[in-house]
């Protein structure tokens, strides 16, 4: 199956259990919010989804490829925006994009073309030769999303991409990710901010390493997602 | 094909970053030059060196110490690249690298090559300054030393990579200085020939002999005089393979990084 599947993932950091039997799936072209307070295990799950480390139990499927059995095919279909910025701030915007394209086997004219397209889409074509460090936080984030799309992945993971941004940038980037899902991309959006989730989104609530809820945001929240989220995560585990 | 595209891009990135930070070249040069101009000049009077291969005549201490200082540049650079990997920001770009759809060992190898090339460049810049100062080697020696310096740089960069997979926090880098860089440098033939060490203590000499850095320095020293040193070559190459393999193991997704909080 396409999209993203996570089945029975359990993971320990030394003696501490970080994830406990996490299971959910996201259909192709859906926007799924992974909502959880700090320390819920979201970043650990992202580490596993991007194969920075592997779990001994469970299975992860990306665009129909098993991450354990066909890691390179799975990673080739995956776009990632990490929580911490991964831009080279002392290199130009264009160089950052070309570097990433090359890591995915795209070089020469094709890389130049896709880089130019990505910058056009962001309305940043004229800033291609500026250093990435000269961009403001919102632009950097948008550029990281554009970069994650250069190799045309079918699944996009974003780990708290709006951290540290002002309200306007936050709203713009959240809308941008929803648009991408509308265009057929499978999007997994990790956040601890309820207001980034729309009622029609798929929602997985993660707390202390367990999935507490999995469904449509509007149905889980029943009109008050914030209250429902606080009730779920505020209860003693 | 995509493997070579990635290699080229990683080399280009390191080169651009290096050119963007001119201070790095200067500071990498200052340390060995201080040793050469101050330490070696003072030591010349105190230490007499007898004829020992590859030298065919008495040499001044400044001439003796230059290959060791080349080794010092490679050693510090190798450790510095491990330090920058431990930085969170660098861990970010490391994550980006490791999520590329290529085998992890290849991605790490590309980084090693990039780090080794930058180190080699700095080593030659130092040799050029030393030549201006009057310490020269046979012209072909500079060519013959290239593969030796590259191999030594790869070995030390692999050691740095291995350490970066084990060091959890930046603060621990002080420990690396105390427990890796200083013993490796001082317990080697970089500053004194091994027979001089043996005069002080045979056990100390044995320690120096077991230090791969000694062999890296000797490999560079011999090649600068267009002479081969099979033992030095074999030990340096074996150490590179060992450190490289352990680093790949350290970065294996099933462990290593796994024990670190993402």
Interface residues (C-beta under 8 A of the other chain):
Chain A: X13 X14 X43 X44 X46 X47 X50 X51 X52 X53 X54 X72 X73 X75 X76 X78 X80 X82 X84 X85 X86 X88 X90 X91 X95 X98 X99 X100 X102 X103 X104 X105 X106 X107
Chain B: X1 X2 X5 X6 X8 X9 X10 X12 X13 X16 X17 X20 X21 X88 X89 X91 X92 X93 X95 X96 X97 X98 X99 X100 X101 X102 X103 X253 X254 X257 X258 X259 X261 X262
